[in-house]
Amino acid sequence: MTKKKRSTKTKKKKVSKKVIKSTPLWKDRTIQMILVGLAVITFITFFPSLDNGFTNWDDQDYVKDNPYIINLNGASIKAMFSQAIASNYHPLTILSLAFNYQMTVLDASSYHWTNLILHILNTGLVFFFVYLFSGKKWEGAFVVALLFAIHPMHVESVAWVAERKDVLYTAFFLGGMILYLRYLDDKKVKTMVWVGVLFLLSLWSKPTAVTFPVVLILIDFIKGRNIMVLKPWLEKLPFFILSIIFGLITINIQSGSAIGGLEDYTLWQRVMFASYGVYAYIAKLFVPIGLSTFHPYPVIDQIPVIFMAAPFIVLVLVAGVFYALRFTKIIAFGFAFYLVKIALTLQFVQVGSAIISERYTYMAYIGLFMILGAGIDYLLSQKDPKYDIRKKAAIGVIGLASVVFAFLSFKQSDVWQDSGTLWNNVIKVYPNASTPYNNLGNYLMDELQDFEGAHANLTKAVELNPKYYKAYIARGQVYRRTKRYQEALNDYNYAISLKPEFSDAYNNRGNIYFEMGQDDNALADYAKVAQIEPNEPKAYGNSGAIYARKAQLSSDSNQRNQNFQLALENLNRGIQLNPGYADALMNRGVVHSALGDPNAAIKDFTANQRISKPNHLVLYWRGLEYQKLNQHQQALNDFNQAIALNPNEKGYYRGRAATHSALGNAAAAAEDQARGQ
């Protein structure tokens, strides 16, 4: 009997292949709750900033006196992308401010809302980046995002309108980093192209984004890519080229203003200042006290010991980071990220007049926060009961620190309410610094018309720094407005002796000569302004005003016409350089009126009123032009507004009387004629 051989073949079971789809991050319930919680906490923390106004710390250049945001059209957008504005190249930032201007003109509300919304967006992006970076560990990512959201050192970037560039560039920068993490997974060229697009948008928002390709190399390092070979560098070559181009553009723009001369300090002093910045920012991460929008340099012959010790403190920190590489890469990554983001603002080369600035930590702190977040993830991953106390202690410390930080940020947001609160805070922190007294004096003079208070603060500024030429110019303006012309001239002359090529001194001295009736001296000073800064609108606008006055006073018709033409040429040039030049528009309207062109005059007066606060004199003048065109109802509207603003001016009643008469309102005409006597 033969046995059947068993088949050695095993039957293969059919396994149904089910495609397991992962839930998109934004649909994950836990992540949704985290993002909502972060948004609410951030909004409450910075809520006081929504009621703030503008300050005289760069907000004039970015918004209040920025002609490029007034009319949002093809020409203005072209100008934003083709030239420097506010001493920098950041077209997307200016474009975003232009959108705010279209919404609320010079009501600061929309500007602050936009900054806060961008900060909330950035907080969410920080969470997503750290969450993906850490292998989808949400606890550490939450800690990093929370600290980023509420840290008091970040108030400056959020509550200051002029720092729109900070919150805007960060949004694109973080988006690019998140997409780069995806690229490391999918290796798709399309993904890398989108990374490049976000990088370019970040560069267009703030030139500091030039550090982006270096940050990508750091990500390569911690993700295990071999950065000692060419491939990681070659794939980022277009990014490095973009960085070099934008870097050169920025250096060219700022070489004459923001960047100081290397000869100002010795090499060792510059090393001390740069090292102090590295150390001070880290210290303020843990103990954010003495917050101020302005941190001045120390007196050169009285440099504190901490500055001298700073290079050695930094060496110890670097040594500690290298030692930590024996155990983990995250400390090296976080510290290197911090250094890369802070490096361009360290005062090895003097940039501006502050040794540190709180806004420079906005992105840089992410690296340091990530070290803390990784520590939290490590503790929570430990199952050994001996770690339980450490876990509770860490959570308790972070919870307490978060409450303190949020409270400090809430209070600091109120400091940015206006220029008065801002500079009084700086004076409280640095009572011997001259800059805050100068800026407070300007605020009291320009906004509150408190000339006595302005004079006291500006005098204090020059007492603290006898070579502070800007304070002499500002004090000269106080003297001018109080008709103390000789004292004004003395201050302007001294400012010019300190800084012979500073155009503002000549412009202001020219204004004094203008008010004193010394037209030739005024024209000479305005010509000097144009020589120093050929694209300074005031040089031409003020010259145009003088030629207009000379024409009106001239008895010779040929000389009169010649001066009117010179006035128009100069005023046209000033308005071409600054389409929002309100005074030049008003003066050109006067010239058009004198030359018998009421339509052109009305157009200029209307443009002036669209830009400036309602001006009773301009409204009266426009009413007279409407009368010439027999547009009596429009004339009546203007006279009514002029009288409402200044009911004591008799000439306005006489103008309205003529309009009432033309409209057949005899009783109203008679009443106004009587009031105008």
QUIVEN-V845468 format. One record per backbone hydrogen bond with DSSP energy under -1.0 kcal/mol. CO is the residue of the C=O (numbers start at 1). NH is the residue of the N-H. E is the energy in kcal/mol with one decimal. If there is no record, write none. Layout:
CO|NH|E  CO|NH|E
//
This chain:
24|27|-1.8  25|28|-1.3  28|32|-2.5  29|33|-2.2  30|34|-2.2  31|35|-2.8  32|36|-2.4  33|37|-2.5  34|38|-2.8  35|39|-2.4  36|40|-2.5  37|41|-2.5  38|42|-2.5  39|43|-2.5  40|44|-2.5  41|45|-2.3  42|46|-2.1  46|49|-1.4  47|50|-1.6  48|51|-1.2  49|52|-1.5  58|62|-2.0  59|63|-2.4  59|64|-1.6  60|65|-3.6  63|66|-1.6  66|69|-1.1  71|73|-1.2  73|77|-2.5  74|78|-2.3  75|79|-2.0  76|80|-2.1  77|81|-1.8  79|83|-1.3  88|85|-2.6  90|94|-1.9  91|95|-2.5  92|96|-2.4  93|97|-1.9  94|98|-2.0  95|99|-1.8  96|100|-1.6  97|101|-2.2  98|102|-2.1  99|103|-1.3  100|104|-2.7  101|105|-2.3  104|107|-2.7  108|112|-2.0  109|113|-2.5  110|114|-2.3  111|115|-2.0  112|116|-2.3  113|117|-2.7  114|118|-2.5  115|119|-2.0  116|120|-2.5  117|121|-2.4  118|122|-2.7  119|123|-2.1  120|124|-1.9  121|125|-2.2  122|126|-2.7  123|127|-2.0  124|128|-2.4  125|129|-2.7  126|130|-2.5  127|131|-2.7  128|132|-2.5  129|133|-2.9  130|134|-2.4  131|136|-3.0  132|135|-1.2  137|141|-1.2  138|142|-2.5  139|143|-1.9  140|144|-2.4  141|145|-2.5  142|146|-2.8  143|147|-2.5  144|148|-2.3  145|149|-2.3  146|150|-1.9  147|151|-1.5  151|154|-2.1  152|155|-1.5  154|158|-1.2  155|159|-3.4  160|163|-1.4  161|164|-1.6  163|166|-1.5  163|167|-1.2  164|168|-2.3  165|169|-2.2  166|170|-1.7  167|171|-1.2  168|172|-1.4  169|173|-2.5  170|174|-3.0  171|175|-2.0  172|176|-2.4  173|177|-2.0  174|178|-2.4  175|179|-2.2  176|180|-1.8  177|181|-1.6  178|182|-1.4  179|183|-2.3  180|184|-2.1  182|185|-1.1  182|186|-2.9  183|187|-2.8  188|192|-1.6  189|193|-2.2  190|194|-1.9  191|195|-1.8  192|196|-2.1  193|197|-2.0  194|198|-2.3  195|199|-2.0  196|200|-2.3  197|201|-2.3  198|202|-2.0  199|203|-2.4  200|204|-2.3  202|206|-2.1  204|92|-1.8  206|209|-2.0  207|210|-2.0  208|211|-1.4  209|212|-2.3  211|215|-1.9  212|216|-2.0  213|217|-1.7  214|218|-1.9  215|219|-2.0  216|220|-2.3  217|221|-2.3  218|222|-2.1  219|223|-1.9  220|225|-2.4  221|224|-1.1  225|227|-1.0  230|234|-3.0  231|235|-2.3  234|237|-1.5  236|240|-2.2  237|241|-2.3  238|242|-2.2  239|243|-2.4  240|244|-2.3  241|245|-2.4  242|246|-2.7  243|247|-2.3  244|248|-2.4  245|249|-2.1  246|250|-2.2  247|251|-2.4  248|252|-2.4  249|253|-2.0  250|254|-2.8  251|255|-1.4  254|257|-1.4  254|259|-2.2  258|352|-3.3  261|264|-1.4  266|270|-2.1  267|271|-2.0  268|272|-2.4  269|273|-2.6  270|274|-2.5  271|275|-2.5  272|276|-2.6  273|277|-1.9  274|278|-1.8  275|279|-2.3  276|280|-3.7  277|281|-2.2  278|282|-1.1  279|283|-2.4  280|284|-2.6  282|286|-1.1  283|287|-2.5  287|289|-2.3  295|355|-2.6  299|302|-2.5  304|308|-1.1  305|309|-2.3  306|310|-1.1  309|313|-2.0  310|314|-2.4  311|315|-1.8  312|316|-2.0  313|317|-2.2  314|318|-2.7  315|319|-2.5  316|320|-2.4  317|321|-2.0  318|322|-2.4  319|323|-2.2  320|324|-2.0  323|326|-1.6  324|327|-2.1  324|328|-2.5  329|333|-2.7  330|334|-3.0  331|335|-2.5  332|336|-2.5  333|337|-3.0  334|338|-2.2  335|339|-2.6  336|340|-2.9  337|341|-2.3  338|342|-1.7  339|343|-2.0  342|345|-1.5  343|346|-1.1  346|348|-1.3  350|260|-3.6  357|360|-1.6  358|361|-1.7  359|362|-1.7  361|365|-2.3  363|366|-1.6  364|367|-1.1  365|369|-3.1  366|370|-2.2  367|371|-1.1  368|372|-1.5  369|373|-2.8  370|374|-2.5  371|375|-1.8  372|376|-2.0  373|377|-2.4  374|378|-2.3  375|379|-2.4  376|380|-2.6  377|381|-1.3  379|382|-1.2  384|387|-2.2  385|388|-1.9  387|391|-2.7  388|392|-2.4  389|393|-2.6  390|394|-2.8  391|395|-2.6  392|396|-2.4  393|397|-2.7  394|398|-2.5  395|399|-2.4  396|400|-2.6  397|401|-2.9  398|402|-2.3  399|403|-1.8  400|404|-2.4  401|405|-3.2  402|406|-2.6  403|407|-2.2  404|408|-2.6  405|409|-2.6  406|410|-2.4  407|411|-2.2  408|412|-2.7  409|413|-2.2  414|417|-1.7  417|53|-2.5  418|422|-2.1  419|423|-2.5  420|424|-2.0  421|425|-1.4  422|426|-1.5  423|427|-2.4  424|428|-1.8  425|429|-1.7  426|430|-3.7  430|433|-1.6  434|438|-1.9  435|439|-2.5  436|440|-2.5  437|441|-2.3  438|442|-2.1  439|443|-1.9  440|444|-2.6  441|445|-2.0  442|446|-3.0  443|447|-2.5  443|448|-1.1  444|450|-2.8  449|451|-1.3  450|454|-2.4  451|455|-2.5  452|456|-2.1  453|457|-2.1  454|458|-2.6  455|459|-2.3  456|460|-1.8  457|461|-1.9  458|462|-1.9  459|463|-1.7  460|464|-2.1  461|465|-1.8  465|468|-2.2  467|469|-1.7  468|472|-1.2  469|473|-1.9  470|474|-2.3  471|475|-2.6  472|476|-2.2  473|477|-1.4  474|478|-1.5  475|479|-2.3  476|480|-2.3  477|481|-2.5  478|482|-1.3  479|484|-3.4  480|483|-1.7  483|485|-1.1  484|488|-1.8  485|489|-2.8  486|490|-2.2  487|491|-1.9  488|492|-2.5  489|493|-2.9  490|494|-2.0  491|495|-2.4  492|496|-2.4  493|497|-1.8  494|498|-1.6  495|499|-2.4  499|502|-1.8  502|505|-1.1  503|507|-2.4  504|508|-2.3  505|509|-2.2  506|510|-2.6  507|511|-1.6  508|512|-1.6  509|513|-2.3  510|514|-2.3  511|515|-2.2  512|516|-1.9  513|518|-2.7  514|517|-1.1  517|519|-1.4  518|522|-2.1  519|523|-2.8  520|524|-2.0  521|525|-1.9  522|526|-2.5  523|527|-2.2  524|528|-1.6  525|529|-1.9  526|530|-2.1  527|531|-1.8  528|532|-2.3  529|533|-3.3  533|536|-2.0  536|539|-1.1  537|541|-2.8  538|542|-2.4  540|544|-2.6  541|545|-1.7  542|546|-1.8  543|547|-2.5  544|548|-2.2  545|549|-2.0  546|550|-2.8  547|551|-2.2  548|552|-2.1  549|553|-1.8  556|560|-2.8  557|561|-2.7  558|562|-2.4  559|563|-2.4  560|564|-2.2  561|565|-2.2  562|566|-2.2  563|567|-2.4  564|568|-2.6  565|569|-2.7  566|570|-2.2  567|571|-2.8  568|572|-3.0  569|573|-1.9  570|574|-2.5  571|575|-2.5  572|576|-2.3  573|577|-2.0  574|578|-1.7  578|581|-2.0  580|582|-1.5  581|585|-2.1  582|586|-2.3  583|587|-2.6  584|588|-2.5  585|589|-2.0  586|590|-1.7  587|591|-2.1  588|592|-2.8  589|593|-2.1  590|594|-2.4  591|595|-2.0  592|597|-2.9  593|596|-1.5  597|601|-2.1  598|602|-2.8  599|603|-2.1  600|604|-2.0  601|605|-2.7  602|606|-2.6  603|607|-2.0  604|608|-2.3  605|609|-2.0  606|610|-1.7  607|611|-1.1  608|612|-3.0  615|619|-2.4  616|620|-2.1  617|621|-2.5  618|622|-2.5  619|623|-2.2  620|624|-2.0  621|625|-1.7  622|626|-2.3  623|627|-1.9  624|628|-1.6  625|629|-1.2  626|631|-2.8  627|630|-1.7  630|632|-1.2  631|635|-1.9  632|636|-2.8  633|637|-2.2  634|638|-2.0  635|639|-2.6  636|640|-2.5  637|641|-2.0  638|642|-2.6  639|643|-2.5  640|644|-2.1  641|645|-1.9  642|646|-2.1  646|649|-1.3  650|654|-1.7  651|655|-2.2  652|656|-2.2  653|657|-2.5  654|658|-1.8  655|659|-1.4  656|660|-2.8  657|661|-2.3  658|662|-2.0  659|663|-1.8  660|665|-3.1  661|664|-1.2  664|666|-1.2  665|669|-2.4  666|670|-2.5  667|671|-2.2  668|672|-2.4  669|673|-2.5  670|674|-2.0  671|675|-1.9  672|676|-1.5  674|677|-1.2
//
